[in-house]
Amino acid sequence: MIPNITKGDKPVGLMKYLVGPGRANEHTDPHLVGGSPLIMAWYDDVQLNEEAAVSIAREVDLNRRAFGVDTDTKHIWHCSLSIPYQDREVTDQEWSDIAARFMDEMDFTEAGAKAPCQWVAVHHGRSTKGNDHIHIVASTIREDGTKWADGNDYARAQKVARGIEKDFHLIQLGNHSERWLQQGEINRDSTREPTRFALERTVRACAVAAESEAQFVRQMRRANLLVHPRFAAGTDSVVTGYSVAERPPKGMRPLWFGGGKLAQDLTLPSLRTRWPDTPVSAQEASEEWMAAKRHRRIVHPDAPGAVLDEETARRLAGELKEVRRRLVKIAPDDHQSWAHAAREASGVFAAWSHATEDGQGPLGRTARVLARSAHRSGVKITTPLQAPLRTSGTTAFLLAATRAPSPMAQALIMQQMLRMTRAFQDMHQANKELRETQLIVDAFQQHLSVVAEPLPDVKPTRTRATSHAGPVRERGALRETQGPTAVPTPYVDRTPRTDHGMEL
């Protein structure tokens, strides 16, 4: 929940705007969902018009007029409380409870030891970006003529919002900073998965499968992405970031996204914590970035993909088992290690999804859920990735296999990934992050069960190790499989449409 605060001295103008059509006719059914008892007794939750707005504004401003406060003083406090586009639906009653609690804890009401201030909360539908929200309009003059203390009000509002998120089971923005879709991205083509989601999944799979920065560049290009490096100011040799785009249909321009626009943990500085930093690897990476920029051939080709047979799958399952054993020993508050582990685990599901699903199916949705654990707000991945947490081998095989794996091979990998996902659930539960815990529970019930249920039971067998090779060019190499695959679920947007274009 995002509090956005402004201060002014024109309550009538503000209320007229809130009950009017809005800048883009986005205000629908404006009505009160909370407020001071006397105001709510008059207006309750009926749809408001301009006449009612003027009357309400005068009541909010009553204390200032009664005590003769200077009209030039910014005595009107305006705060919008907004939830992300992807959050659940919030009812009017819930908004009423949220507004009342917010104003109690911000010390505007009689819940404190001081005289209350007059206030109202207006709900009028979603913003042009699709975010549901309310507007709170309050006087800073109390009923006894004293002034509400506005010092440090933004930090106080943020703290109150964090508690509301947890108690009302909303997305906890204080813990996670996922890159949300803009409304224009949904409107661009509502019949397919949003481009940003598809790119994030592919880039995540390529990053986790790569053993070096140069291989990361090669794998993105083999996944049919357009790749463009970003250089440090004043140089064309020091790469500090990157942008990617899907290859567009003929005659259309590509839509570019920087790594940080896809996800916080996919910035180049964050990804570099996975790879060795040597003069040789830096030179190889520089050559691949320049080849990508100039649309030239890959400089250092990888070996062709291999067959993901049962023997190899058992070895890879053993590697995942070691990662899981490492996970259960990590303290719940070791956010750096959990962020690394989340990126690795989500990379496995992303590669599996990239190979088997058209659009965002169950595996792709699970990848996004696990990636949230790497999106903790205020925590950037800066420490090197520890070798026991790596899932590069499994991810590379899923991304690069040239032939469909058998049902048993899929079952071997799924068994360990289910157990690894359970470790993330336990971590969030230990941190009392109820919504994150519930999202993983939902992923088990709604997504992973669809893929895992028809797979055969796994029986332990000792096998010797084999080696793996790099990725292949074609996406969907595993789609014609001998075993079960997830049925693609089309992307459905349930938010009212607007005529606005894309905002990135």
Secondary structure, 3 states (H helix, E strand, C coil): CEEEEEEECCHHHHHHHHHCCCCCCCCCCCEEEEECHHHHHHHCCCECCHHHHHHHHHHHCHHHHHHCCCCCCCCEEEEEEECCCCCCCCCHHHHHHHHHHHHHHCCCCCCCCCCCEEEEEEEEEECCCCCEEEEEEEEEEECCCCECCCCCHHHHHHHHHHHHHHHCCCCCCCCCCCCCCCHHHHHHCCCCCCHHHHHHHHHHHHHHHCCCHHHHHHHHHHCCEEEEEEECCCCCCCEEEEEEEECCCCCCCCCCEEHHHHCHHHCHHHHHHHCCCCHHHHHHHHHHHHHHHCCCCCCCCCCCCCCCCHHHHHHHHHHHHHHHHHHCCCCCCCHHHHHHHHHHHHHHHHHHHHHHCCCCCHHHHHHHHHHHHHCCCCCCCCCCCCHHHCCHHHHHHHHHCCCCCCHHHHHHHHHHHHHHHHHHHHHHHHCCCHHHHHHHHHHHHHHHHHHHCCCCCCCCCCCCCCCCCCCCCCCCCCCCCCCCCCCCCCCCCCCCCCCCCCCC
